[in-house]
Amino acid sequence: MSRLTQRRLETLKTLADATGRRRAVTISTRQPGLARGPFTASVLGFKPDAGRWLVAALLHDLGSVRVLDLALISAASPTSSRTRPSPPAFDAAAFSGGAYLGWGAAEHRVFSLRAEPGDQAWLQALLPDGQPGEDLRGNALVKLSAAHEELVLSLALSLGTPVAVDSDPPMPAPRATPKDDPASVRCLRLAQWLLTQDEPASRARIYAAFPDEYRGNAAAKEKKFGRDKALLRDLGFALETVELGGREDATGYVLEPRSTILPAVEFTPDEAALLWLAGTGALRLSDHPLRDELENALRKLAVGVKGMPPRAAATEELSAVTDVDETEQRRHFELLIKGWKTRKTLTIGYWRAATGEVVQRQVDVYGWALRRGEWILVGHCHLRQAVRIFYLSRCRKLKKNGVRAQDPDYQIPADFDIRRWSRQQVWDYDVHAPLPASVRFRGSLARVAKQLLPDAKLSTEPSGARIARLEVRNLRGLVRQALAWGLEAELVEPAEGRAMAREILERVVGTAPGVAP
């Protein structure tokens, strides 16, 4: 990254200074797809990227976040208005520091960027992960803990700011990228990269990010990228296209993590029988801490694998779902849609996993959706007198109310949003009153913390780890998920959640209470 011209540096200082003082700015820009301005915006973050500085701004008139190229900003000035809060989906720390922080995945070093008198405030606003400090002579510094030395040095060069490396540990040598990756590995790397982007990525940006993969003329690149898009979707990734509007490359690509599902796993009858044998053996341990999850997995195995040995398919403790028929499920789905369209109450014979019995429920269906690969219906349960969620796969009987067939039985509330239920996580289930909780993510999980806990508020520690804070209504659900994420995730609070995690681990490894597993 070359040194910024004096005019662009002054523009960057103006924007950073206004950000530090929490003031909105007026901006004029030559960026394609936007009015030239001036327009009012709140600056949310800054990012050095591929030889340029990018500015994330919330445009007040549009109510949306746009990423602006500093080189295309023709004028900027502060206003007397206060900045507006960033949208929940925008991750300022990931946008500003994602390039050089490394999120704990590599050895961190401490860099000291020397600030001229009066410059420390705007420099710290530009680098929100930096900490104010002083050298031995009392000169102002901004200290930055980062993993990628070359990027820190590059951004310091662009600002004309002296920089010193304070830490001793050597930087690890970067691993060479294999030139002949199998297609599936290449696509997984592409998917990982897309999930870390702050805006839809154009083909030009994708080609630039993977120069060893997309080589040759435009036709060759397009042909290979076309195959990769198809393979990504075959792998279960929800790859969506977005119109960028006014740009030279008018189409962008983004991965929707909440709509992504894993592809079907195929087992031979022998493999399925072996898994069944191991799983049913574990179920015989009555105090198994993950019994419900294991039982659910075995039920799916019984339904989804053809050619299972008769003895396995008729196993007594799991026989409740072996009679589920795909044709019957399709018929149930058609009845569900008809009942919803005509607003008629449905009577459901619903199988309860906890007891294995089929109970009758009357439900006013408000909507349905596909959640994590399984169809759900959501509506008002007459028994509970509240909105509840039901799994279509557990419906044994569906019957539409035939009385006064032309008259609707109910109306859908105006504020009902099926996305609240289709995107609901296990820790959002209404089990208890809301509790504050926090999870620490390190290493590779720190990069995708926003995707793992999309509604959480994130902060970054000096080590590069990220703390996600959120409210939960099912603490045990969050505890189990944190354990499933592995060693790079740690439940920090509440204390009862940590005790719950310890109890589960002790039961899994068979240790006595109070003994470290």
ROMITOR-709367 format. One record per residue: x, y, z of N, C-alpha, C in turn. Coordinates in steps of 0.05 Angstrom, whole numbers, plus 32768, in hexadecimal, padded with zeros to 4 digits. Example, Ala and Ser with C-alpha at 12.3 -4.5 7.8 and 13.67 -1.06 7.14 Angstrom:
// ROMITOR-709367
81087F8E809C80F67FA6809C81087FBE809C/81017FD3808E81117FEB808F81028001809D/
//
This chain:
// ROMITOR-709367
80117FE88000800080008000801280198000/800F802A7FEC801F80427FEA801580577FFD/8026806C8001801E80818013800780918007/7FF4809880187FDD80A8800F7FE680C48007/7FD880CF7FF37FDD80EB7FED7FD380FD8004/7FDD811580057FD68127801B7FB8812B801C/7FAB812E80057F8E813380057F7F811B8010/7F86810380087F7880EB80127F7E80E7802F/7F9780ED80387F9D80EA80547F8C80FD8065/7F898116805B7F788129806A7F5B8120806B/7F51811480557F36810980557F3380F38069/7F4780E1806A7F4680CB807D7F4780D5809A/7F5880EA809F7F5980F580BA7F3F810280C2/7F32810F80AF7F18811C80B57F03810780BD/7F0280F180AD7EEF80DC80B37EF580CE80CE/7F0F80C880D37F1680BB80EB7F1280CD8104/7F1880E781017F1480F981177EF680FB811E/7EE580FD810A7EC880FE810F7EBE80E4811C/7EC980CE81137EC280B481207EC980B3813D/7EE280BD81447EEA80BD81607ED980CF8171/7ECE80E581657EBE80F781747EA080F18171/7E9A80DA81647E7E80D081617E6D80E58153/7E7880F0813D7E698103812D7E6580F88111/7E4D80FD81067E4780F580EB7E56810780D8/7E58810080BF7E67810F80AB7E5681128092/7E5D812680827E51812980677E6781218053/7E5F811180407E738105802D7E69810A8011/7E7B81117FFF7E7781117FE27E8980FC7FD6/7E7F80EC7FC37E8F80D67FB97E8A80D37F9B/7E9D80C77F8D7E9A80C07F717E9680A27F6E/7E8F80947F847E8C80777F837E73806F7F72/7E77805C7F5F7E6080537F4F7E4A80487F60/7E31804E7F587E1A80437F667E1080557F7C/7E1E806B7F827E15807D7F977E1380997F8B/7E0080A87F977DFE80C57F8F7E1880D37F98/7E2080E67F897E3A80F47F8E7E3981027FA9/7E2281097FB37E2081167FCD7E1D81347FCA/7E2181427FE07E2981377FFA7E1281298008/7E19811480187E05810580287E1181018044/7DFF80FE80577E0780FB80737E0B80DD8079/7E2080D780887E2680BB808E7E3480B980A9/7E3280A280B67E41809B80CE7E56808780C6/7E6F808E80CB7E86807D80C47E88806780D9/7E87804D80D07E88803680E27EA3802980E5/7EB4802D80D17ECF802080D37EDF802680BA/7EF9801F80BD7F0D802380A87F1C800980A3/7F248005808A7F317FEB80847F467FEF806E/7F5F7FE880737F737FE7805E7F6F7FCD804D/7F6D7FD080337F667FB980237F727FBB8007/7F857FA980017F907FA67FE67F9A7FC27FDB/7FAA7FD07FEB7FB57FE87FE17FA480017FE3/7F8D7FFF7FF17F7B80167FF47F6F80168010/7F62802C80177F53802E80307F35802E8029/7F27801D80387F0A801C80357EFC8028804E/7EE58034804A7ED7804180607EBA80358060/7EB2802980777E97801F807A7E8680368086/7E71803D80787E60805480807E43804C8080/7E34805580947E17805280957E0B806B8089/7DFF806880727DF2807F80647DD780858071/7DD4809D807C7DBD80A3808C7DA380A3807B/7DA580AD80627D8C80AE80527D8380928049/7D96808180437D908066803A7D8C80528050/7D98805880687D978045807E7DA6802C807A/7DBA802C80687DCA801480627DE7801A8063/7DF7800580667E14800880687E208004804D/7E32801680457E418014802C7E5F80168032/7E6E800880227E8B800980247E96801B800F/7EA3803180177EAD804680057ECB80438001/7ED480497FE97EF1804A7FE37EFA80667FEA/7F0E80697FFB7F18808380037F2180937FEB/7F2D80867FD77F3680947FBF7F2080A17FAF/7F0680987FB37EF080A37FA57EE080B77FB5/7EE880BD7FCE7EDB80D17FDE7EE780EC7FD7/7ED780FE7FCC7EE181187FC37EE0812D7FD9/7ECF81297FED7ECD813D80037EC18130801B/7EC9813980337EBE812F804C7EC181448061/7EAC814880717EAD815C80867E9B8153809D/7EA3815980B67E93815080CD7E79816180D0/7E65815680DD7E4D816580E37E4981678101/7E348174810A7E2E817681277E1D815F8130/7E14814E811E7E02813781257E1281208131/7E06811281437E1380FA814E7E1180E3813B/7E2480D0813D7E2480B9812C7E0D80A68133/7E04809781207DEF808381257DFC8068812B/7DEE8057813B7DFA803D81417DFB802C8128/7E0F801A81277E13800981107DFD7FF38111/7DF57FE880FA7DE17FD280FA7DED7FBA8108/7DDC7FA981147DE57F9181237DF67F7F8112/7DF07F7D80F87DFF7F6A80E77E1B7F7480DF/7E217F8E80E47E3B7F9880DD7E4F7F9380F3/7E657F8780ED7E7A7F8081007E927F9380FC/7E927FA9810B7EA77FBD81087EC37FB3810C/7EC67FA281217EE17F9781267EEB7F868110/7EDA7F7581057EE27F6480EE7EE87F7580D6/7ED97F8A80D17EDE7F9B80BA7EF87FAA80BC/7EFD7FB680D37F157FC780D77F2E7FB780DB/7F2D7FA280EB7F467F9480F27F497F7880E7/7F357F6F80D87F367F5380CF7F4E7F4D80BE/7F597F6180B07F6F7F5B809E7F897F5680AC/7F8E7F6480C27FA97F6280CF7FA97F5680EB/7F917F5380F77F907F4981137F967F2B8114/7F8B7F1B81017F907EFE81027F7E7EEF8115/7F6F7EFE81267F5C7EF281397F687EDB8149/7F817EDD81517F8D7EC981637F967EB08154/7F947EAF81397F9B7E97812A7FB97E968126/7FC87EAB812A7FE57EAC81267FF27EBB813D/800C7EB98140801A7EC7815580177EE58152/800F7EF38167800C7F10816680257F1E816E/80297F358161803F7F47816980337F63816F/80417F72817E80387F8D818680477FA18175/80377FB2816780427FC78156803C7FE28163/804F7FF48163804B800F816E804B80238157/80358030815280338044813D8036805F814A/804B806E8143805080878150803D809C8146/803180AB8158801D80BF8151802980DB8155/802780EC8141803081078144801D81168157/8026812C81628015813B81747FFA81428167/7FE4813A81747FC9813F816A7FBF81298158/7FD0811581527FC88100813F7FBE80E7814D/7FC380E381677FBD80CA81747F9F80C48173/7F8E80D881767F7280D481787F6780C8815D/7F6E80D581477F6380CB812D7F6F80B18125/7F8980AC812D7F96809381267F89807C8136/7F828081814F7F75806C815E7F5980678154/7F4B807C814A7F318077813E7F3380678125/7F49806B81167F4E805B80FE7F54803E8104/7F618039811B7F69801E81247F5C8019813F/7F428012813F7F34800F81597F3F7FFA816B/7F4F7FE781617F5B7FD281717F747FDB817F/7F7E7FF381777F977FFD81837F928008819F/7FA8800981AF7FA7801381CA7FBA802B81CC/7FB2804181D97FC3805881DC7FDB805181EE/7FF2805D81E9800A805881F9801E806F81F6/8035806C8202804A807F82008065807181FE/8079807E81F18093807281F080A3807D8208/80BD8076820A80CD807E822180D1809C8223/80CD80AA820C80D080C7820C80B580D58210/80A080C68214808680D28218807780D981FF/808180D081E7807380D581CE805A80C281CD/804580CC81C0802C80BD81BE803080A681AA/8025808F81B18025807781A08009806B819F/8004805B818A7FED804981897FF8802D8185/7FF3801C81997FFE800181997FE97FEE818D/7FF17FDD817B7FDF7FCB816C7FEA7FAF816E/7FDA7F9C81797FE17F8081797FD57F738161/7FE67F68814F7FDD7F5D81367FEE7F45812E/7FE37F35811B7FF07F1D81127FFE7F2080F8/7FF67F3480E880017F3680CD80127F4F80CB/802C7F4B80CE803F7F6280CE803F7F7280B5/803E7F64809E80407F73808480297F868080/80117F7F808A7FFA7F9080877FFB7FA88099/80057FA480B280087FBB80C4801D7FCF80B9/80337FC480AF80487FD680A3803D7FE5808B/802D7FD7807B80217FE38063800E7FFA806A/7FFD7FF6807E7FEA800B80857FF980238092/800E801D80A1801E803280AD802C80438097/80368035808280428043806C802E8055805E/8016804C805A8001805C804C7FFB8075805C/7FFD807480777FF7808B8087800F809D808C/802780938085803F80A2808B804580A280A8/803E808D80B68041808B80D38059807980DA/806D808280E98082807080F2807780588102/8082804180FF80798029810D809180198117/808E800D812F80A37FFC813A80967FE28143/80A67FCC8141809D7FB2814A80A77FAE8166/80957FAA8179809D7FA8819580A27F8B819F/80967F77819280967F5C819D80AD7F4C8191/80B67F3881A080CC7F27819780C47F0F8187/80AD7F01818D80A87EE8817F80A87EEC8161/80B57EDA815280B67EDD8135809B7ED68129/80967EE38113807D7EDE8104807F7EC280F7/806B7EB280F9806C7E9880EC806D7E9B80CD/807B7E8980C0807D7E8A80A380627E838097/80597E928084803F7E8C807880407E718069/802A7E62806A80297E49805C80247E4E803F/80327E3F802E802E7E42801180127E37800A/80057E447FF87FEB7E3B7FEF7FEF7E267FD9/7FE47E0E7FDD7FE77DFA7FC87FDA7E047FAE/7FE87DFF7F987FDF7E087F7E7FCB7DF47F71/7FCB7DDC7F7A7FBB7DC87F6E7FA77DBC7F82/7F997DCE7F917F857DC57FA47F6E7DB67F95/7F637DA17FA17F4B7D967F967F357DAB7F95/7F227DA87F837F0D7DBC7F807EFD7DC17F9A/7EF87DAB7FA97EE87DAF7FC17EF77DBF7FD6/7F117DBA7FD87F217DC97FEB7F237DE77FE3/7F267DEB7FC97F267E077FBF7F0C7E157FC5/7EF67E077FC27EDC7E137FC77ED77E197FE5/7EE27E077FF67EDF7E0C80137EF07E25801B/7F077E28800E7F177E4080147F087E59800A/7EFB7E577FF37EEC7E6D7FE87ED47E737FFB/7EC77E5E80057EB07E6380177EB97E718031/7ED07E68803C7EDB7E7480547EE17E92804F/7EEC7E9880387EF37EB480327ED97EC5802F/7EC57EBA80217EAC7EC9801D7E9E7ECF8038/7EA07EBC804B7E937EC180657EA17ED78075/7EB97EDE806E7EC77EF3807D7EC47F0E8070/7EB77F1080597EB57F29804B7E9E7F3A8057/7EA27F5580567E8F7F6780617E7A7F70804D/7E7D7F6A80347E6A7F71801F7E6B7F5C8009/7E577F5B7FF87E587F477FE27E717F4B7FD2/7E7E7F357FCB7E977F357FBC7E927F327F9F/7E9D7F437F8F7E9B7F417F727EAE7F2C7F68/7EAA7F247F4F7EBC7F107F437ED97F1A7F42/7EDC7F347F3C7EF77F3F7F3B7F067F3C7F56/7EF77F427F6C7F047F3F7F867F0A7F227F8D/7EF87F107F857EFD7EF37F897F167EEA7F7A/7F187EF27F607F2F7EEB7F507F497EF67F5C/7F477F0F7F677F5F7F1B7F737F677F0D7F8D/7F537F037F9C7F597EF57FB57F657ED97FB1/7F5F7ECD7F9A7F697EB27F947F777EB27F78/7F8D7EC17F767F9A7EC47F5C7FA57EAA7F51/7FAD7E977F637FB87E7E7F5A7FA27E6B7F50/7F897E707F577F747E5F7F507F667E687F36/7F627E827F347F547E8D7F1C7F687E9B7F0B/7F737E8D7EF87F877E977EE67F7E7E967EC9/7F8D7EA37EB77F867EA27E9B7F757EBA7E93/7F687EB77E7C7F577ECC7E727F3C7ECD7E80/7F2C7EE17E797F127EE47E877F007ECC7E84/7F007EC07E6C7EEF7EA97E677EF77E917E79/7F117E8C7E7C7F1B7E767E8C7F147E7A7EA9/7F177E937EB37F107E997ECF7EF27E947ED4/7EE27E9E7EC17EC57E9C7EC47EBC7E7F7EC4/7EC87E6F7EB37EC17E527EB17EC87E447ECB/7EDF7E497ED67EE77E3C7EEF7ED67E467F06/7ED07E607F077EC07E6B7F1C7EA37E607F1B/7E997E5C7F027E7F7E507EFF7E7D7E347F0B/7E927E247F067E937E097F127E947E0B7F30/7EA47E1E7F3B7EA67E217F587E8C7E297F65/7E7D7E3B7F587E637E437F637E507E2B7F65/7E507E1B7F507E3F7E037F517E477DF07F67/7E627DEC7F6A7E6C7DDA7F7E7E667DE57F9A/7E687DFF7F9F7E627E0A7FB97E457E047FC0/7E337E077FAD7E177E017FB37E127DE47FB8/7E217DD37FA97E1F7DB67FAE7E297DAE7FC9/7E3C7DBE7FD47E477DB87FEE7E347DC28005/7E1E7DD07FFD7E0B7DD880117E0C7DF68018/7E1E7E05800B7E207E2280117E0B7E328002/7DFF7E4580107DEA7E5680047DF97E6E7FF7/7E027E6B7FDF7E107E807FD07DFB7E927FC2/7DFA7EAC7FCA7DE67EBE7FBF7DF37ED37FAE/7DE67EDD7F997DF07EF27F897DE27F0C7F91/7DF17F227F907DE77F3C7F977DEE7F507F81/7DDB7F607F797DE07F757F657DEE7F8C7F73/7E067F937F697E177FA77F767E0F7FC37F6D/7E037FC57F567DF87FDF7F4D7E0C7FF47F45/7E0F7FF87F2C7E20800E7F227E3D80087F21/7E467FF17F2B7E627FEB7F2A7E687FDD7F0F/7E827FDC7F097E8B7FCF7EF07E847FB27EF1/7E897FA57F087E817F897F0C7E677F897F1C/7E517F867F0F7E377F8D7F1B7E2C7F777F2E/7E387F5F7F2E7E2E7F4A7F3F7E427F437F55/7E387F407F6D7E487F387F847E3E7F1D7F8F/7E4F7F107F9F7E487EF67FAA7E4C7EF77FC8/7E397EEA7FD67E397EE97FF37E2F7ECE7FFD/7E3A7EC480137E307EAB801F7E1E7EB28036/7E077EA680377DF47EAA804D7DF87E928060/7E077E9680767E0D7E7F80887DF57E728095/7DE07E82809A7DC87E7680A77DB87E658095/7DBC7E68807A7DAD7E5780677DBD7E40805D/7DD67E3D80667DE87E28805D7DE27E0E806B/7DE07DF9805C7DDC7DDE80697DF17DCB805E/7DF77DB7806E7E0B7DA380667DFE7D908052/7E0D7D87803F7E027D73802C7DFD7D59803A/7DEC7D49802D7DE57D2F80397DFE7D1D803B/7E007D0F80517E167CFC80557E0C7CE0804F/7E197CD3803D7E107CB880347E207CA38043/7E127C8F804E7E1F7C79805C7E177C5F804D/7E297C4C804C7E227C3280437E127C24805A/7E027C0F80547DF47C0180697E067BF88080/7E1E7BEF80797E307BE5808E7E397BFD809F/7E407C1480937E497C2B80A27E327C3580B4/7E1A7C3580A97E037C3F80B97DFD7C2C80D1/7E007C1280CC7DFB7BFF80E27E107C0280F8/7E297C0880F07E3E7C0C81047E397C258115/7E317C3B81077E2A7C5381167E127C4F8128/7DFE7C40811E7DE77C39812E7DEE7C2A8147/7E007C1681447E087C06815B7E167C178170/7E297C2881667E377C3981797E257C4D8187/7E127C5881787E007C6C81837DEC7C608197/7DE07C4981907DCD7C3D81A37DDC7C3481BC/7DF57C2B81B97E047C2481D17E087C3B81E4/7E0E7C5381D87E127C6B81E97DF77C7481F5/7DE17C6F81E87DC77C7781F37DC07C67820C/7DCB7C4F820E7DC57C3F82267DD17C4B823F/7DE37C5E823C7DED7C6D82547DD97C82825A/7DC87C7D826D7DB17C8E82737DB97CAB827A/7DD17CAF82857DD97CCA828D7DEA7CD78277/7DE97CCD825E7DF97CD982497DF17CF68245/7E037D0A82477DFB7D2682467DF17D30822B/7DF87D2282157DEE7D2A81FB7DDB7D1681F0/7DCB7D0A82017DB97CF481F97DA57CFD81E4/7D997D1581E97D847D1E81D67D8F7D2381BA/7DA77D2F81B87DB37D34819E7DBA7D198190/7DC57D0681A07DCC7CED81947DB37CDE818B/7D9E7CDE819A7D867CD081937D7A7CDC8179/7D7B7CF781777D717D04815F7D817CFC8147/7D9B7CFA814A7DAD7CF281337DA77CD6812A/7DA27CC4813D7D9C7CA881367D817CA68129/7D6E7CB681317D547CB681237D577CBE8106/7D677CD281017D6C7CDB80E67D7A7CC580D6/7D8C7CB780E37D9A7CA080D67D867C8B80CE/7D737C8580E07D5F7C7080DA7D4E7C7880C2/7D477C9180C17D357C9A80AB7D447C9E8091/7D5C7CA880927D6A7CB0807A7D7B7C9B806C/7D827C8580797D937C71806D7D837C598065/7D857C52804C7D777C3B80427D897C228044/7D7D7C0B80487D8C7BF3804A7D977BED8066/7D8C7BFB807A7D947BF580957D8B7BD9809D/7D9B7BCB80AD7D937BB080B67D787BB180C4/7D667B9E80BF7D4B7B9F80CB7D4B7BA280E9/7D5F7B9680F67D607B9881147D647BB5811C/7D767BC2810D7D7B7BDE81157D637BF0810F/7D577BEC80F87D407BFD80F17D287BF98104/7D287BE381127D117BDE81247D197BE08141/7D307BED81467D397BF081627D247BFE8173/7D1E7BF281897D067BFA81997D077C1781A1/7D1F7C2081AB7D1F7C3B81B77D1E7C5181A2/7D217C4A81897D217C5E81747D0B7C59815F/7CF87C4881657CE57C4081517CD07C56814B/7CD07C6B815B7CBB7C7F81587CBB7C8D813E/7CD37C8F81317CD47C9E81187CD87C8C80FF/7CDA7C7381027CE07C6280EB7CC97C6080D8/7CB07C6880E07C9A7C6780CE7C957C8180C0/7CA77C9480C37CA47CAE80B57CA87CA98097/7C957CB180877C967CAC806A7C987CC7805B/7CAA7CC880477CAE7CE180397C947CEA802B/7C857CD8801F7C6C7CDE80127C587CEB8026/7C587CDF803E7C467CEA80537C4F7D06805B/7C697D0B805D7C737D2580647C6B7D3A804F/7C6D7D3280357C657D4580207C487D4C8022/7C377D3880287C1B7D3C802C7C157D4F8043/7C247D4B80597C227D5D80707C2A7D7A8068/7C3E7D7C80587C477D9780507C327DA5803F/7C257D96802D7C107DA2801D7BF87DAB802E/7BF17D9A80427BDB7DA280557BE37DBB8065/7BFC7DBC806D7C067DD3807B7C037DED806B/7C0B7DEC80527C097E0480417BEB7E0B803D/7BDA7DF780387BBE7DFD80347BB27E0A804D/7BB87DFF80647BAE7E0A807D7BB77E278081/7BD17E2C807A7BDC7E47807E7BCE7E5B806B/7BCB7E5280527BBF7E64803E7BA27E6C8045/7B937E5980507B777E5E80567B737E678073/7B897E6880837B897E70809F7B767E5F80AF/7B787E4480AB7B687E3180B97B7A7E2380CE/7B6F7E1E80E67B7E7E1180FB7B847DF480F3/7B9D7DEB80FA7BA57DD080F47BA57DC0810F/7B9B7DA8810E7B9E7D9581247BB67D82811D/7BC97D81812F7BE27D73812A7BE67D5C813E/7BEC7D4581337BF67D3081457C147D328146/7C1F7D3C815C7C3B7D44815E7C4A7D318170/7C607D2581657C717D1381747C847D228186/7C837D1C81A07C957D2981B47CAE7D1881B8/7CC57D2481B27CDE7D1581B47CE47D0D81D1/7CDC7D1E81E47CE37D1882007CD67CFF820B/7CBD7CFA82027CAD7CE3820D7CA87CCE81F9/7CAB7CD481DF7CA57CC081CA7C877CBD81C4/7C767CCE81D07C597CCC81CC7C507CE081B7/7C397CDB81AA7C2E7CED81977C177CFC81A5/7C187D1781A57C057D2781B37BF67D39819E/7BDE7D4281A57BCE7D5181927BD17D6F8199/7BD57D7F81847BD77D9C81877BC67DA98171/7BBA7DC081797BAC7DD181667BBD7DEA8162/7BC47DEF81487BD77E0581427BCC7E17812C/7BCE7E3181317BC87E45811C7BE37E4B810F/7BE87E4280F77C027E4480EA7C067E6080E0/7C1C7E6D80E97C237E8880E17C377E8780CA/7C487E7280C87C5C7E7080B37C6C7E5780B5/7C7D7E5280A17C8E7E3B80A17CA87E428094/7CBD7E3280997CD87E38808E7CE97E208091/7D007E2080827D147E0B80847D2A7E158097/7D2D7E0680AD7D417E0E80C17D557DF780C5/7D6E7DFD80BE7D847DE980C17D7C7DCE80B4/7D707DD0809C7D6A7DB8808D7D507DAA8095/7D407DB680A77D277DA980AF7D107DBD80AE/7CF97DB480A37CE27DC680A17CD57DCA80BC/7CCF7DE480C27CC17DEA80DB7CA87DFA80D4/7C947DF880E67C7C7E0980E47C797E1780FE/7C717E3180FD7C6F7E4181157C537E4D8116/7C477E4C812E7C2C7E5781317C237E57814D/7C0A7E6081517BFF7E62816C7BF47E468174/7BFF7E3C818A7BF77E2381957BE07E2881A9/7BC97E1B81A37BB17E2081B47BB57E1581D0/7BC57DFF81D37BC97DF481EE7BDB7E0681FF/7BF17E1081F37C047E2082027BFC7E3E8202/7BE97E4581F17BE07E6181EE7BF97E7481E9/7C0A7E6B81D77C227E7A81D07C2C7E7081B5/7C3D7E8081A97C497E78818F7C5E7E638194/7C5D7E4D81857C6F7E3781897C797E2E816D/7C8F7E1F816E7C9B7E1481567C977DF68155/7C927DEB813E7C8D7DCE813B7C9E7DC48123/7CA97DAC81257CB87DA0810F7CA57D8F80FF/7CA57D9480E47C947D8580D37C997D6780D4/7CB37D5F80D87CBA7D4380D87CAE7D3580F0/7CA57D4381057C997D37811C7C7B7D36811B/7C6F7D4281067C527D4281037C497D2780F8/7C397D1881087C307CFE80FF7C157D0180F0/7C057D1580F87BEB7D1980EB7BE67D3780E9/7BDB7D4080D37BD27D5B80CF7BB67D5C80C4/7BA57D6C80D07B897D6E80C77B817D8C80C9/7B767D9580B27B6D7DB180B17B507DB380BB/7B4B7DC880CA7B307DCC80D47B1C7DD080BD/7B087DBF80BB7AF67DC080A57ADD7DD080AA/7AD97DDA80C27AC17DEA80CA7AC37E0680BD/7AAD7E0E80AF7AAC7E2880A27AC67E2C8091/7AC97E1A807E7AE27E18806F7AEA7E338061/7AD67E43805B7ADC7E5C804C7AE47E73805F/7AE17E7080797AE77E85808C7B017E7F809A/7B137E92809C7B2C7E8E80AA7B287E8B80C8/7B387E7B80D47B377E7780F17B487E8B8101/7B5B7E9880F47B6E7EA981027B7A7EBD80EE/7B887ED080F97B987EE380E97BB57EE280F2/7BC87EE580E07BE47EE480E77BEB7F0080F2/7BF87F01810A7BFF7F1B81157C117F2B8102/7C0D7F4681027C1C7F5780EF7C3A7F5780F5/7C417F52810E7C5E7F5381157C6B7F388114/7C5D7F23810A7C6A7F0981087C7F7F0880F2/7C967EFE80F97CAC7EFB80E67CB77EDF80E8/7CB37ECF80D37CBC7EB380D47CDB7EB180D7/7CE97EC680CE7D077EC580D07D107EC480ED/7D017ECF80FF7D097ECE811B7D0A7EB18125/7CF97EA081197CF77E8481217D0A7E738110/7D0C7E7980F67D1D7E6880E57D3A7E6D80EB/7D417E8480F67D5D7E8A80FD7D627E86811B/7D4E7E7D812A7D517E7A81477D657E64814D/7D777E6A815F7D8A7E5781687D817E498182/7D8E7E3381887D857E24819F7D877E3481B9/7D9A7E4781BB7D9C7E5781D37D877E6D81D4/7D777E7081BF7D617E8481BF7D477E7881C8/7D457E5E81CD7D2C7E5181D57D247E5C81F0/7D0A7E6081F47CFF7E6C820C7CFE7E578223/7D157E52822F7D177E3F82467D177E4E8260/7D247E6582617D257E75827A7D277E928273/7D277EA382877D2A7EC082827D457EC68275/7D467EDC82657D607EE382587D777EE6826C/7D8E7EDB82647DA77EDC82747DBD7EE78263/7DCE7EF9826D7DE57F02825E7DFA7EEB825D/7E077EE882467E1B7ED382437E317EDE8230/7E487ED382327E5E7EDB82207E6F7EC28219/7E797EC282007E8A7EAC81F67EA37EB881EB/7EBA7EAC81F17ED47EB581E67EDB7EA381CF/7EE17EAF81B87EEA7E9F81A07F077EA6819A/7F167E9181967F337E94818F7F377E878173/7F507E8C81697F597E7F81517F467E828139/7F417E6C812B7F307E6D81137F147E758119/7F097E6F81317EEE7E7781387EEA7E95813C/7F007EA381437EFE7EC081477EF77ECE812E/7F007EC381177EFA7ED080FD7EDC7ECF80F7/7ECF7EB980FF7EB37EB580F87EA07EB88110/7EA97EC781247E997ECB813C7E7D7ED78136/7E7D7EE981237E637EF6811C7E507EE3810F/7E5B7ECF81007E4A7EBB80F47E407EA78108/7E517EA0811C7E497E8D81307E347E988144/7E377EB1814B7E247EBE815D7E1C7ED98151/7E0B7ED8813C7E057EF0812D7DF87F07813C/7DEA7F0181527DDD7F1681617DED7F218179/7E057F17817C7E157F1E81937E257F38818D/7E2C7F4681A27E3E7F5D81A07E5B7F5481A4/7E6C7F5C81927E887F5181927E9C7F66819B/7EB07F5D81A97EC77F6E81B07EE07F5D81AC/7EF77F6A81A77F107F5C81A27F247F6181B9/7F307F4B81C27F447F4D81D77F607F5281CB/7F737F5B81DA7F8E7F6081D07F9B7F4781C3/7F937F2F81CC7F9F7F1781C17F937F1081A5/7F7E7F1E819D7F707F1881847F577F078188/7F537EFC81A07F3B7EEE81A67F237F0181A6/7F0B7EF681A17EF37F07819F7EDF7EFE81B4/7ED37F1181C27EBE7F0C81D67EA37F1381CA/7E917EFF81CA7E767F0381C07E637F0481D8/7E547F1981DB7E417F1D81F17E257F1C81E6/7E137F0D81F37DF87F0A81EA7DE67F038201/7DCB7F0381FC7DB87EFA820F7DAE7EDF8206/7DAB7ECC82197DA17EB182127D897EAB8223/7D777E9A82187D5F7E9182267D617E72822B/7D767E6682217D7A7E4A82257D987E468229/7DA17E4982427DBE7E4982487DCA7E2E8241/7DBC7E1882477DC77DFE82417DCC7DFB8223/7DBB7E0682127DBF7E0581F67DD97E1381ED/7DDF7E2A81F97DF77E3881F27E0F7E2881FC/7E0D7E1D82147E237E0D821F7E2A7DF6820D/7E167DE782047E1B7DD081F37E287DD981D8/7E1E7DF081CE7E297DF981B47E467E0281B8/7E4C7E1081CE7E687E1881D37E7B7E0081D5/7E717DEB81E27E827DD381E47E857DC681C8/7E717DC881B77E727DBC819C7E867DCC818B/7E897DE681907E9B7DF681807EB87DEE8185/7EBE7DE2819C7ED97DD881A17EEA7DEB81B2/7F047DE681B27F177DF381C47F1A7E1181BE/7F127E1A81A67F167E36819F7EFE7E4781A9/7EEB7E3B81B67ED47E4A81C27ED37E4481E0/7ECF7E5A81EF7ECD7E57820D7EB67E688217/7EA47E5B82267E8E7E6A82337E9A7E79824A/7E997E93824A7EA57EA4825E7E917EA98275/7E797EAE826E7E647EB382827E497EAA8277/7E367EA482897E357EA782A67E437E9082B4/7E477E9382CE7E557E7E82DD7E467E6482DD/7E2B7E6582DD7E1C7E4C82DD7E1F7E3D82C3/7E247E4D82AD7E287E4082947E437E318293/7E577E3D829F7E727E2F82A07E707E1682B2/7E607E1882C77E5C7E0082D87E4D7DEA82C9/7E3A7DF382B87E2B7DE082A87E3D7DD28294/7E4F7DE282877E627DD782747E757DC38281/7E7E7DCA82997E907DB882A77E827D9E82AE/7E697DA082B67E597D8882BD7E577D7582A5/7E517D81828D7E4E7D7182757E687D64826E/7E7E7D7382707E987D6782697EA07D51827C/7E9A7D5582967EA07D4082AA7E917D2682A4/7E787D29829C7E687D1282967E717D04827C/7E7A7D1482697E847D0982507E9D7CF88254/7EB07D0382637ECA7CF582677EC97CE2827F/7EB47CE3828E7EB17CD082A47EC17CD782BD/7EC77CF182C17ED67CF882D97EC37CFD82F0/7ECD7CFD83087EBC7D03831F7EB87D218321/7EA27D2A832D7E9D7D4783307EB47D54833F/7EBB7D6C83357ED17D7B83417EEC7D748337/7EEF7D6083277F097D58831C7F0B7D6282FF/7F207D7082F97F237D7B82DE7F247D6582C9/7F137D6782B47F137D5382A07F2C7D55828E/
//
